[in-house]
Amino acid sequence: MTAVPALQLEHVSKTIGGLTILEDISLTVQPGERRAIIGPNGAGKTTLLNVIAGFLPATRGRVIVFGRDVTRLPAHRRVDVGLLKTNQQPAVFQELTTRQNILIALLRGRHRLLGLTGQVNSDRAVQREAERVLEEWGLLDVSDIEVRHLPHGYQRRVELAARFALRPRLLLLDEPAAGLAVDEIPAFIERLAQLPRDMTVVLVEHSMRVVFSFADRITVLHHGAVLADGTPDEIQRNEDVQAAYLAGAMRGRNAGTA
């Protein structure tokens, strides 16, 4: 029996103020797949993720998540089918500690009330799960520090840990390596590799080092349309991609940015 795709885009277009940002995007992402979406600045990558997540409505076409048409659903309803998205800037509670951010994420996942400190502290199962997540993501040493006092790389890690704690079926990562120092990239790549295969991941990223270490397949956008789609080897050999984007981007691969 053929598995239902984790994500299908059928002829998705997006027009804003008369300007076409996305044009006739169709792609299929299989369960457990790691899909990277790359392209030059202005190619429409973040807009595409926002359309998938429901933060922007598609002008035309359909978005289907695990067999369910979510095209007309708002973002908060798409969470119900297991879809979560990170942002280019870490979306965390800056005034709260790392531990509190993880606890809030866990409580959201259990559909519990938020803001009741006594309830949080009394729920031993949630506390144990928080400890496990903190250890898994290497955050125990900073667990009681307010996030606003952490370096950018740690803030990004807190956000990813909080999203992962919700156990999404489909995780959209929007430039997760943005702002990381060069020496932080290897550990970040290693952590991405440890994500379980029952989680499908679609990643928009400028770091070719991250992309080619992570992706099973790569979709290249150019001027809001799909220029190429294939395995990392196929994309590296594609002459159209080389001419439009990849040759320049690859120059930054060893440095971890592009």
NORCOR-V17044 format. One record per run of one state. SS is the DSSP state (h for helix, s for strand, l for the rest). FROM is the first residue (numbers start at 1). TO is the last residue. If there is no record, write none. Layout:
SS;FROM;TO + SS;FROM;TO
This chain:
l;1;6 + s;7;16 + l;17;18 + s;19;29 + l;30;33 + s;34;38 + l;39;44 + h;45;53 + l;54;59 + s;60;65 + l;66;67 + s;68;69 + l;70;74 + h;75;81 + l;82;82 + s;83;85 + l;86;96 + s;97;97 + h;98;109 + l;110;116 + h;117;122 + l;123;123 + h;124;136 + l;137;139 + h;140;142 + l;143;145 + s;146;146 + h;147;149 + l;150;151 + h;152;165 + l;166;169 + s;170;174 + l;175;181 + h;182;193 + l;194;199 + s;200;204 + l;205;207 + h;208;214 + l;215;216 + s;217;222 + l;223;224 + s;225;230 + l;231;231 + h;232;237 + l;238;238 + h;239;250 + l;251;258
